[in-house]
Amino acid sequence: MSQAKYMSEEVVIKKAMNALIKELGPVEALRFINISKKKRLESVMRHRKWQKLLDNEQFLAEVFEN
């Protein structure tokens, strides 16, 4: 059985970026990379909104209830 050798993260990132740019072009490659960031920011904003409405004492009582 042969051992698998992993590329360094830097090499993987460079190869992936080159492949994306080659297939999609620079503008669409950047657009693709930023897709997940937009969703992440929305979920952070949703979480912050939930935190503002949270009653800390009630929440902690429910979580640590014996």
C-alpha atoms as a printed R data frame, in Angstrom:
   type eleno elety resid chain resno       x      y       z
1  ATOM     1    CA   MET     A     1   0.000  0.000   0.000
2  ATOM     2    CA   SER     A     2   1.475  3.370  -0.984
3  ATOM     3    CA   GLN     A     3   1.512  6.398   1.245
4  ATOM     4    CA   ALA     A     4  -0.477  9.433   0.188
5  ATOM     5    CA   LYS     A     5   1.436 12.695   0.145
6  ATOM     6    CA   TYR     A     6  -0.524 15.876   0.584
7  ATOM     7    CA   MET     A     7   0.379 19.142  -1.065
8  ATOM     8    CA   SER     A     8   0.932 22.150   1.147
9  ATOM     9    CA   GLU     A     9  -2.046 24.470   1.548
10 ATOM    10    CA   GLU     A    10  -0.208 27.154  -0.404
11 ATOM    11    CA   VAL     A    11   0.268 24.846  -3.399
12 ATOM    12    CA   VAL     A    12  -3.354 23.675  -3.281
13 ATOM    13    CA   ILE     A    13  -4.624 27.261  -3.162
14 ATOM    14    CA   LYS     A    14  -2.406 28.334  -6.078
15 ATOM    15    CA   LYS     A    15  -3.466 25.373  -8.224
16 ATOM    16    CA   ALA     A    16  -7.138 25.883  -7.390
17 ATOM    17    CA   MET     A    17  -6.966 29.601  -8.182
18 ATOM    18    CA   ASN     A    18  -5.213 28.914 -11.485
19 ATOM    19    CA   ALA     A    19  -7.866 26.345 -12.406
20 ATOM    20    CA   LEU     A    20 -10.707 28.704 -11.492
21 ATOM    21    CA   ILE     A    21  -9.209 31.601 -13.435
22 ATOM    22    CA   LYS     A    22  -8.495 29.375 -16.436
23 ATOM    23    CA   GLU     A    23 -12.053 28.000 -16.551
24 ATOM    24    CA   LEU     A    24 -14.099 30.977 -15.367
25 ATOM    25    CA   GLY     A    25 -11.931 34.000 -15.997
26 ATOM    26    CA   PRO     A    26 -10.684 36.361 -13.291
27 ATOM    27    CA   VAL     A    27 -13.962 38.195 -12.651
28 ATOM    28    CA   GLU     A    28 -16.126 35.095 -12.373
29 ATOM    29    CA   ALA     A    29 -13.439 33.300 -10.314
30 ATOM    30    CA   LEU     A    30 -13.519 36.107  -7.738
31 ATOM    31    CA   ARG     A    31 -17.306 36.116  -7.843
32 ATOM    32    CA   PHE     A    32 -17.309 32.368  -7.130
33 ATOM    33    CA   ILE     A    33 -14.888 32.763  -4.213
34 ATOM    34    CA   ASN     A    34 -17.085 35.452  -2.643
35 ATOM    35    CA   ILE     A    35 -20.348 33.503  -2.889
36 ATOM    36    CA   SER     A    36 -19.883 31.732   0.445
37 ATOM    37    CA   LYS     A    37 -18.809 34.927   2.208
38 ATOM    38    CA   LYS     A    38 -22.127 36.579   1.421
39 ATOM    39    CA   LYS     A    39 -24.074 33.715   2.974
40 ATOM    40    CA   ARG     A    40 -21.797 33.712   6.006
41 ATOM    41    CA   LEU     A    41 -22.300 37.426   6.595
42 ATOM    42    CA   GLU     A    42 -26.066 36.976   6.392
43 ATOM    43    CA   SER     A    43 -25.966 34.215   9.017
44 ATOM    44    CA   VAL     A    44 -23.808 36.377  11.308
45 ATOM    45    CA   MET     A    45 -26.285 39.240  11.001
46 ATOM    46    CA   ARG     A    46 -29.157 36.845  11.754
47 ATOM    47    CA   HIS     A    47 -27.303 35.567  14.835
48 ATOM    48    CA   ARG     A    48 -26.628 39.102  16.094
49 ATOM    49    CA   LYS     A    49 -30.307 39.958  15.670
50 ATOM    50    CA   TRP     A    50 -31.218 36.836  17.693
51 ATOM    51    CA   GLN     A    51 -28.731 37.851  20.396
52 ATOM    52    CA   LYS     A    52 -30.290 41.316  20.726
53 ATOM    53    CA   LEU     A    53 -33.711 39.784  21.355
54 ATOM    54    CA   LEU     A    54 -32.358 37.193  23.798
55 ATOM    55    CA   ASP     A    55 -33.259 37.326  27.475
56 ATOM    56    CA   ASN     A    56 -29.917 36.232  28.940
57 ATOM    57    CA   GLU     A    57 -31.231 35.188  32.357
58 ATOM    58    CA   GLN     A    58 -34.034 33.078  30.912
59 ATOM    59    CA   PHE     A    59 -31.743 31.503  28.299
60 ATOM    60    CA   LEU     A    60 -29.060 30.576  30.828
61 ATOM    61    CA   ALA     A    61 -31.672 29.215  33.239
62 ATOM    62    CA   GLU     A    62 -32.996 26.941  30.472
63 ATOM    63    CA   VAL     A    63 -29.527 25.810  29.398
64 ATOM    64    CA   PHE     A    64 -28.175 25.085  32.889
65 ATOM    65    CA   GLU     A    65 -31.400 23.822  34.389
66 ATOM    66    CA   ASN     A    66 -30.781 20.800  36.661
